[in-house]
Amino acid sequence: MYLNTEIANNIFYVGVNDRIKHKFENMLPLPYGVSYNSYLIVDEKVALIDTVEMSFGDIFIDKLQSQLKNRPIDYLIINHMEPDHSGALSLIRKYYPNIILVGNKRTLEMVNGYYGIDNNTLEISDGETLSLGHHRLTFYFTPMVHWPETMMTYDETEKVLFSGDAFGCFGTLDGGVLDTEINLDKYWDEMYRYYANIVGKYGGPVQKALQKLTPLDIQTICTTHGPVWTEYASKAVDIYDQLSRYKGKKGAVIVYGSMYGNTERMAEAVAQGLVQNGIKSVVMHNVSKSDPSVILQDIFKYKGLVIGSPTYSNDLHPEIHSLLTKIKIRQVKNRIFGFFGSFSWAGVCNKKLAEFGEIMKWHVIDDSVEEKMGLKDDNYIKCIQLGKNLAELLHTSEE
C-alpha cells in the first residue's frame, strides 16, 4: 500500500529513491543518493510518464497498483530512454500487456534496440497532441538534452511540464516530493553538479530547448531526478539557462596537484591575491582529494579558473591531465584562465597549460608563474599578483 503524492489534478508521483548506489553511471558519487521519478495521469485514459531503474521494479509496480487498483494503463510516454528511466519498461509490459508505448521515431528505435519491443507502439511527431480526456498532452522534441531521442511532454490542462532529465538534480526525496514541502539546500549544488557532469557539453541544444519552451505557461516542472518544481520552477530554469550559456558567477576556482606541498603553497598565494582584491567566492580543490565531479561543478559555477601542476614524468600531474580531458569533453566556454607550475629538474607544465587555455579559446592571463623546487619569495609575490590580476579581470567582466 502506497499513498502517492498528487502533483496536480489527477497527476501522481510514482517514482522511487535509490540510497544504495555508490556512483551514478559508475562514475559520479552520490552522497545524497538519487531519485528516479515517474508520474501517473489518471483520466478517461491513463498515462504513465517514464518508468524507473529496473532494480526498483517491484516497488514501482506496487505504487502503480496502489493508485490504479485494477485499472489498466493505456499509454507509456517515453521522454528519455536511459535505463534509469526506461529500465522497468519490460516489467510494465508484463503487468499491463496492452499498454501502448508512445515516443518519437528515434525513441521507438531505441525501445527495440534495448528491449526487443516493436509492437503496441505509437510514433508521435514534434508538436503533436494526445488527449487523455480532460488532460491534453503536447510533445516537444528536445534532442541532445542530453540524448538524441529526448523530448518533453506538456500537459496543457494543468500547465505541467514533464521535462525528462532537464532541470533535474541528484539527491533522494526524503518524505516529500514538491519543492514547497522540503528543505532545498542540498539540491542546488547537486543541480550544478548534475548539469556539469551529465549535460555539460550540450549548452547549445539546451538553449534551443529553452527557446522552444518559452511560449508555454509552465506552472510545474516534473523532472526525472530530484524535486518537483513549483514555487522554484523559474529558479531551476534560470540555473539551466545560465549554465547552458556558460555564464559563470563572479568567483574563482583554484585547482592544483601537489605531491610535496610546494605547488599547494603557490595555490594558496593565488587565493590570497584574489581575496585581497575583493573576490569573496574562492573555491580550492586538491585533485588528489576532490572528486572530479565536484571540481567540474565549481568550474561551471564560477567564471575564473586557475590550474596549478607539478611536472610529473615530463608531463602534467596525472590527475590534472585527467581533469583537462574532462573539461575539454564538456567544451566549457567563456572562462578567465590563469595557471602556474613547479618542477625539480625539467619544467613542462606551464607550456602545456598555456596550450590548453588556447585550445579552449579562453581569456588566458599572461602572468603565469613557474617555480623550480621550493617556493621562493619572488615567485610567492608573483602568485599573489596572479590572483590580483584575475580578480581585476573578474571585476571588469561584471561591468
C-alpha positions as CSV (number, residue, x, y, z in Angstrom):
1,M,0.0,0.0,0.0
2,Y,1.4,3.4,-1.1
3,L,-0.1,6.8,-0.7
4,N,1.3,8.6,-3.8
5,T,1.7,12.4,-3.8
6,E,-0.7,14.3,-6.0
7,I,1.2,16.8,-8.0
8,A,-1.8,18.4,-9.7
9,N,-5.3,17.4,-10.6
10,N,-5.1,13.6,-11.1
11,I,-1.3,13.7,-11.7
12,F,0.5,11.5,-9.2
13,Y,4.2,10.9,-8.3
14,V,5.1,7.2,-8.5
15,G,8.9,7.5,-8.5
16,V,11.4,5.7,-6.2
17,N,14.6,6.6,-4.2
18,D,18.0,5.0,-4.6
19,R,20.1,5.2,-1.5
20,I,22.1,2.1,-2.4
21,K,24.1,3.0,-5.5
22,H,27.5,4.4,-4.8
23,K,28.2,6.0,-8.2
24,F,25.8,7.3,-10.8
25,E,26.7,5.7,-14.2
26,N,29.5,4.0,-12.3
27,M,31.4,7.4,-12.3
28,L,29.7,10.1,-10.2
29,P,29.5,9.8,-6.3
30,L,26.0,10.0,-4.8
31,P,26.5,11.3,-1.3
32,Y,22.7,12.1,-1.1
33,G,21.5,9.3,-3.3
34,V,19.3,9.9,-6.3
35,S,15.6,9.6,-7.2
36,Y,14.1,8.1,-10.3
37,N,10.9,10.0,-11.0
38,S,7.9,8.7,-12.8
39,Y,4.4,10.1,-13.0
40,L,0.9,8.8,-13.5
41,I,-2.0,10.8,-15.1
42,V,-5.4,9.2,-14.3
43,D,-8.1,10.4,-16.7
44,E,-10.5,8.7,-19.1
45,K,-7.3,7.2,-20.4
46,V,-4.4,6.5,-18.0
47,A,-0.9,7.6,-19.0
48,L,2.4,6.7,-17.3
49,I,5.3,9.2,-17.9
50,D,8.6,7.3,-17.9
51,T,9.5,4.4,-15.6
52,V,12.3,3.7,-13.1
53,E,15.5,1.7,-12.9
54,M,14.8,-2.0,-13.1
55,S,16.2,-2.9,-9.7
56,F,13.3,-0.9,-8.1
57,G,10.7,-2.5,-10.3
58,D,8.8,-4.3,-7.5
59,I,8.3,-1.1,-5.5
60,F,7.3,0.7,-8.7
61,I,4.6,-1.8,-9.6
62,D,3.3,-1.6,-6.0
63,K,3.0,2.1,-6.3
64,L,1.1,1.9,-9.6
65,Q,-1.3,-0.8,-8.4
66,S,-1.9,1.2,-5.2
67,Q,-3.1,4.1,-7.3
68,L,-4.9,2.3,-10.1
69,K,-6.4,-0.7,-8.3
70,N,-7.5,-2.8,-11.2
71,R,-7.4,-0.1,-13.9
72,P,-5.1,-0.7,-16.9
73,I,-2.5,1.8,-18.1
74,D,-3.3,2.9,-21.7
75,Y,-0.1,4.8,-22.6
76,L,3.5,4.8,-21.5
77,I,5.0,8.1,-22.6
78,I,8.8,7.8,-23.0
79,N,10.6,11.1,-22.7
80,H,14.0,9.6,-22.3
81,M,15.5,6.2,-23.0
82,E,18.4,6.0,-20.5
83,P,18.0,2.8,-18.5
84,D,17.5,4.6,-15.2
85,H,14.2,5.9,-16.7
86,S,13.2,3.1,-19.1
87,G,14.6,0.1,-17.2
88,A,11.2,-1.1,-15.9
89,L,9.7,-1.0,-19.4
90,S,9.6,-4.7,-20.0
91,L,8.2,-5.3,-16.5
92,I,5.4,-2.8,-17.1
93,R,4.5,-4.7,-20.3
94,K,4.2,-7.9,-18.2
95,Y,1.7,-6.3,-15.8
96,Y,0.0,-4.2,-18.5
97,P,0.3,-6.2,-21.7
98,N,-2.0,-3.8,-23.7
99,I,-0.1,-0.7,-22.9
100,I,0.8,1.5,-25.9
101,L,4.4,2.9,-25.9
102,V,4.4,6.5,-27.0
103,G,7.6,8.0,-28.4
104,N,9.2,9.7,-31.4
105,K,10.9,7.7,-34.2
106,R,14.3,7.6,-32.5
107,T,12.8,6.6,-29.2
108,L,11.0,3.7,-30.6
109,E,14.1,2.5,-32.4
110,M,15.9,2.5,-29.0
111,V,13.0,0.6,-27.4
112,N,13.6,-2.1,-30.0
113,G,17.3,-1.9,-29.6
114,Y,17.4,-2.0,-25.8
115,Y,14.4,-4.3,-25.1
116,G,13.5,-6.0,-28.4
117,I,10.0,-4.5,-28.4
118,D,8.4,-3.3,-31.7
119,N,4.7,-3.8,-31.2
120,N,2.0,-1.8,-29.5
121,T,3.8,1.5,-30.2
122,L,2.6,4.9,-31.2
123,E,5.1,7.2,-33.1
124,I,4.4,10.9,-32.5
125,S,5.8,14.0,-34.1
126,D,7.1,17.3,-32.7
127,G,4.2,19.4,-31.5
128,E,1.6,16.6,-31.8
129,T,-1.1,16.4,-29.1
130,L,-2.6,13.4,-27.4
131,S,-5.9,13.7,-25.4
132,L,-6.5,11.6,-22.3
133,G,-9.9,13.1,-21.8
134,H,-9.6,16.1,-19.5
135,H,-5.8,16.2,-19.9
136,R,-4.2,17.2,-23.2
137,L,-0.5,16.3,-23.7
138,T,1.7,18.0,-26.3
139,F,5.1,16.6,-27.2
140,Y,8.2,18.8,-27.7
141,F,11.3,17.3,-29.2
142,T,14.5,18.4,-27.4
143,P,17.3,16.4,-29.0
144,M,20.7,16.2,-27.2
145,V,19.2,17.3,-23.9
146,H,21.1,15.1,-23.4
147,W,20.4,12.1,-25.7
148,P,19.3,12.3,-29.3
149,E,15.8,11.0,-28.7
150,T,14.9,13.2,-25.7
151,M,11.6,15.0,-25.7
152,M,9.4,16.8,-23.1
153,T,5.7,16.4,-22.5
154,Y,3.5,19.4,-21.6
155,D,0.1,18.9,-20.0
156,E,-1.8,21.9,-21.4
157,T,-4.7,21.4,-19.0
158,E,-2.7,21.6,-15.7
159,K,0.3,23.6,-17.1
160,V,2.7,20.8,-16.1
161,L,5.9,20.1,-18.0
162,F,7.4,16.6,-17.8
163,S,10.9,17.6,-18.6
164,G,12.9,14.4,-18.7
165,D,16.4,14.9,-17.4
166,A,16.3,18.6,-17.9
167,F,16.1,20.7,-14.7
168,G,16.9,17.7,-12.6
169,C,19.5,17.1,-9.9
170,F,21.0,14.4,-7.7
171,G,19.5,13.7,-4.2
172,T,16.8,11.4,-2.9
173,L,13.4,12.8,-2.0
174,D,13.1,12.2,1.7
175,G,9.5,12.1,2.6
176,G,8.4,15.0,0.3
177,V,8.3,15.5,-3.4
178,L,7.2,19.1,-4.0
179,D,9.8,21.8,-3.6
180,T,7.4,23.6,-1.2
181,E,7.4,20.8,1.3
182,I,11.1,20.0,1.6
183,N,14.4,21.8,2.5
184,L,16.1,22.5,-0.8
185,D,19.6,23.4,0.4
186,K,21.3,20.3,-0.8
187,Y,19.7,20.2,-4.2
188,W,21.0,23.5,-5.7
189,D,24.7,22.4,-5.7
190,E,23.6,19.0,-6.8
191,M,21.8,20.6,-9.7
192,Y,25.1,22.3,-10.7
193,R,27.0,19.0,-10.3
194,Y,24.3,17.1,-12.3
195,Y,24.4,19.6,-15.1
196,A,28.2,19.9,-15.3
197,N,28.7,16.2,-15.4
198,I,25.7,14.9,-17.3
199,V,24.5,17.7,-19.6
200,G,27.6,20.0,-19.7
201,K,28.6,19.6,-23.3
202,Y,25.2,20.4,-24.7
203,G,24.7,24.0,-23.9
204,G,23.6,24.8,-27.5
205,P,20.8,22.2,-27.5
206,V,19.7,23.3,-24.0
207,Q,19.4,26.8,-25.3
208,K,17.3,25.7,-28.2
209,A,15.0,23.7,-25.9
210,L,14.6,26.7,-23.6
211,Q,13.6,28.8,-26.6
212,K,11.0,26.2,-27.7
213,L,9.5,26.1,-24.2
214,T,9.4,29.9,-23.7
215,P,5.8,30.4,-25.1
216,L,4.4,27.8,-22.7
217,D,2.7,28.7,-19.4
218,I,4.6,26.3,-17.1
219,Q,3.4,26.2,-13.5
220,T,5.0,22.9,-12.5
221,I,8.1,21.1,-13.7
222,C,8.2,17.3,-13.2
223,T,11.8,16.2,-13.7
224,T,13.1,12.6,-13.7
225,H,15.6,13.3,-10.9
226,G,15.1,15.5,-7.8
227,P,12.2,17.6,-6.5
228,V,9.1,18.6,-8.5
229,W,9.5,22.3,-9.1
230,T,6.5,24.6,-8.4
231,E,7.4,27.7,-6.4
232,Y,11.0,27.4,-7.6
233,A,10.4,26.4,-11.2
234,S,11.7,29.7,-12.5
235,K,14.9,29.4,-10.5
236,A,15.6,25.9,-11.9
237,V,15.1,27.2,-15.4
238,D,17.3,30.2,-14.7
239,I,20.1,27.9,-13.5
240,Y,19.9,25.8,-16.6
241,D,19.8,29.0,-18.8
242,Q,23.0,30.3,-17.0
243,L,24.8,27.0,-17.2
244,S,24.0,26.4,-20.8
245,R,25.3,29.8,-21.7
246,Y,28.5,29.1,-19.7
247,K,27.8,32.2,-17.7
248,G,30.0,31.8,-14.6
249,K,29.3,33.7,-11.4
250,K,31.8,36.2,-10.1
251,G,34.3,34.0,-8.3
252,A,37.3,31.7,-9.0
253,V,38.2,28.0,-8.7
254,I,41.8,27.1,-8.0
255,V,42.6,23.5,-8.9
256,Y,46.0,22.1,-8.2
257,G,48.0,18.9,-7.8
258,S,50.8,18.8,-5.2
259,M,53.0,15.9,-4.2
260,Y,55.2,17.6,-1.6
261,G,53.3,20.8,-0.8
262,N,55.2,23.3,-2.9
263,T,52.5,23.6,-5.6
264,E,49.9,23.9,-2.9
265,R,51.7,26.9,-1.4
266,M,51.6,28.5,-4.8
267,A,47.8,27.8,-4.9
268,E,47.3,29.4,-1.5
269,A,49.2,32.5,-2.6
270,V,46.9,32.9,-5.7
271,A,43.9,32.6,-3.4
272,Q,45.3,35.3,-1.1
273,G,45.7,37.6,-4.1
274,L,42.1,37.0,-5.2
275,V,40.7,37.8,-1.8
276,Q,42.9,40.9,-1.3
277,N,41.4,42.3,-4.5
278,G,37.8,41.7,-3.4
279,I,36.8,38.3,-4.6
280,K,35.0,36.5,-1.9
281,S,33.9,33.4,-3.8
282,V,37.2,31.4,-4.0
283,V,37.0,27.6,-4.1
284,M,40.1,25.4,-3.9
285,H,40.4,21.8,-5.0
286,N,43.3,19.4,-4.5
287,V,42.9,17.0,-7.3
288,S,44.2,14.1,-5.1
289,K,41.3,14.6,-2.8
290,S,38.4,16.4,-4.5
291,D,36.2,14.2,-6.7
292,P,36.3,15.4,-10.4
293,S,32.5,15.7,-10.5
294,V,32.7,18.4,-7.7
295,I,35.5,20.2,-9.4
296,L,33.6,20.3,-12.6
297,Q,30.5,21.6,-10.7
298,D,32.5,24.6,-9.5
299,I,34.2,25.2,-12.8
300,F,30.7,25.5,-14.4
301,K,29.6,27.8,-11.5
302,Y,32.4,30.4,-11.5
303,K,34.0,32.4,-14.2
304,G,37.6,32.4,-13.0
305,L,39.8,29.3,-13.2
306,V,43.4,28.8,-12.1
307,I,45.1,25.5,-12.5
308,G,48.5,24.6,-11.0
309,S,50.5,21.4,-11.5
310,P,54.0,20.0,-10.7
311,T,55.9,18.3,-13.5
312,Y,55.4,14.5,-13.4
313,S,57.4,12.3,-15.7
314,N,57.9,15.2,-18.1
315,D,54.1,15.8,-18.2
316,L,51.3,17.3,-16.0
317,H,50.3,15.7,-12.7
318,P,48.2,12.7,-13.8
319,E,45.0,13.9,-12.1
320,I,45.4,17.3,-13.6
321,H,45.8,15.7,-17.0
322,S,42.7,13.7,-16.5
323,L,40.7,16.8,-15.4
324,L,41.7,18.8,-18.5
325,T,40.3,15.9,-20.6
326,K,37.0,16.1,-18.7
327,I,36.9,19.9,-19.2
328,K,37.6,19.6,-23.0
329,I,34.9,16.9,-23.4
330,R,32.3,19.3,-21.9
331,Q,33.6,22.2,-24.1
332,V,33.4,24.7,-21.3
333,K,33.4,28.3,-22.7
334,N,33.9,31.9,-21.5
335,R,36.4,31.3,-18.7
336,I,39.2,33.6,-17.5
337,F,42.2,31.3,-17.1
338,G,45.4,31.5,-15.1
339,F,48.0,28.9,-14.4
340,F,51.2,28.1,-12.6
341,G,53.6,25.2,-12.3
342,S,56.5,23.7,-10.5
343,F,59.3,21.3,-11.2
344,S,62.6,19.9,-9.8
345,W,64.8,19.5,-12.9
346,A,62.7,20.0,-16.1
347,G,59.6,22.1,-16.3
348,V,56.8,21.5,-18.9
349,C,53.6,22.3,-17.1
350,N,53.2,25.9,-17.9
351,K,53.7,25.3,-21.6
352,K,51.0,22.5,-21.6
353,L,48.6,24.6,-19.5
354,A,49.0,27.6,-21.8
355,E,48.3,25.4,-24.8
356,F,45.2,24.1,-23.0
357,G,43.9,27.6,-22.5
358,E,44.4,28.4,-26.1
359,I,42.6,25.2,-27.2
360,M,39.6,26.2,-25.0
361,K,39.7,29.7,-26.5
362,W,39.6,31.2,-23.0
363,H,40.9,34.6,-21.9
364,V,44.4,33.5,-20.8
365,I,46.2,35.6,-18.2
366,D,49.8,36.2,-19.3
367,D,51.2,36.3,-15.7
368,S,51.9,32.7,-15.2
369,V,54.3,31.5,-12.5
370,E,56.8,28.7,-12.6
371,E,58.9,27.6,-9.7
372,K,61.9,25.3,-9.6
373,M,61.9,23.2,-6.4
374,G,60.8,25.1,-3.2
375,L,58.7,28.2,-3.5
376,K,60.9,31.4,-3.3
377,D,59.9,34.8,-2.1
378,D,59.8,36.4,-5.6
379,N,57.5,33.7,-7.0
380,Y,55.3,33.8,-3.9
381,I,54.7,37.5,-4.7
382,K,54.1,36.7,-8.3
383,C,51.4,34.1,-7.3
384,I,49.7,36.7,-5.2
385,Q,49.8,39.1,-8.2
386,L,48.4,36.4,-10.4
387,G,45.4,36.2,-8.1
388,K,45.1,40.0,-8.0
389,N,45.2,40.2,-11.8
390,L,42.5,37.6,-12.1
391,A,40.4,39.4,-9.6
392,E,40.7,42.6,-11.6
393,L,39.5,40.9,-14.8
394,L,36.6,39.3,-12.9
395,H,35.6,42.8,-11.6
396,T,35.8,44.2,-15.1
397,S,33.9,41.4,-16.7
398,E,30.9,42.2,-14.4
399,E,30.7,45.8,-15.6
